[in-house]
């Protein structure tokens, strides 16, 4: 069993095999959110705080925080966003940036053990990010592409993941602190995208024994009724061993599919969470019936 | 690739790896349906016909027909039900009985190549059912229990399935005409029920190379919001290679999960069916948005 332990100042969380799936809220990210980007640039973090609270209320066990705004001082913005989010919620955070100085600024203010999002298999990126992760005793998301780009061959992606795990180990980061992202492509563009992820997740778990995550909503890019596709995809991936995803916890359909998947892999002991959430009339889950058993037909 | 070809008088259908999942409508079954049982016993088959039409309209590619009513003349009822269902629909049928005379009566009036539901690994059952299946050139559902009962050990269940496939072959029934049911237990009673099915389905596909089916709704027995559990379960099982299920096609949630799963294993070429069903305002699928792409957030 591989357990990735993460923490905030006051709370611990474990991503692990056989445990309930960890939903990492993706909302605090100005990419594609013009209004949020504008506000953050103008030092208005009210929406960041509201999004943090709403996602945790919806069930997110972690939050991803990204402050990638063109022409802005990303390190300062990311540090501030992290401090404010940690002031209004108590879940562990994923510190998300492609800029090393921003990761550094975020880690330096973070209270607890963070998840750094992300390192790739590119030489230069590994040599810049991994020492920083090691220095702060953090965990890290490893994305399985390298200097040659993103391979469509799952074996190549597995090889990249393996190399990152080994390199992390060279830097003193244990394998359980590397959470591999197998890279999710839009199924509308590549019909094999799902099968690739399922096979790769199984191999990452069985052979490399690492936890996994992904940017789940990418799978449904371009399709109608995309939340149904995303939720179904996550459930299928869970059955192959996926242990977390960066996703939007506010969509009830997606959350319901994840909770059902937890039941179906036996991670929701005695179905207690499912029964609680689906019996409680204040629950946001659809199709409640006062908790009485209903015949299938 | 293993293709199980089935037919009605006018239509062929293939259950197979990489093909769209086959929904076998379960509604025409008096077990637990008092009113239907009463009507059928009194020679009133209007509900049988209506259920047949409704299930096909909802997307069932096959229908299961069962006439198991205590103290009734099951062979005569089953034969009549099959004739009437074949008169109002054109999908292939699964002829469902535990009584050999009823299977015989059903097969003798059936037009096309039917699926016989079912044979088990019990010696006496195999020796009575398999010759009948062979004689009519039908296909058969093989349930993986034997004279010792239903094992909780997936290896034992695999062994039973393998023995049935071999015995079928001795009777001249090719492996592609044996559709194995791995036996689905309620997840509420056994937390490993899901994982067992997933592992067994993968093995049945990879090693025994047979198609699979199951009574899917059994998984959610006793749980609230059970259609969400059933739909998620089928989607997960599809990702491990399950190719059909006997289920209720009238539940939109379950059907949506299956259609999304077909997209995600690449069985819905270019996502054409998904896009059609989710763009068409007359479609029963939830959460349509006029076909325009929606951002995830």
Interface residues (C-beta under 8 A of the other chain):
Chain A: X26 X27 X32 X33 X187 X188 X191 X192 X194 X195 X198 X217 X219 X220 X221 X222 X223 X224 X225 X226 X227 X228 X229 X230 X231 X232 X233 X235 X236 X238 X239 X240 X248 X253 X256 X257 X260 X261 X263 X264 X265 X266 X269 X270 X271 X274 X275 X278 X279 X285 X286 X287 X288 X289 X291 X292 X293 X294 X295 X296 X297
Chain B: X26 X27 X32 X33 X187 X188 X191 X192 X194 X195 X198 X217 X219 X220 X221 X222 X223 X224 X225 X226 X227 X228 X229 X230 X231 X232 X233 X235 X236 X238 X239 X240 X248 X253 X256 X257 X260 X261 X263 X264 X265 X266 X269 X270 X271 X274 X275 X278 X279 X285 X286 X287 X288 X289 X291 X292 X293 X294 X295 X296 X297
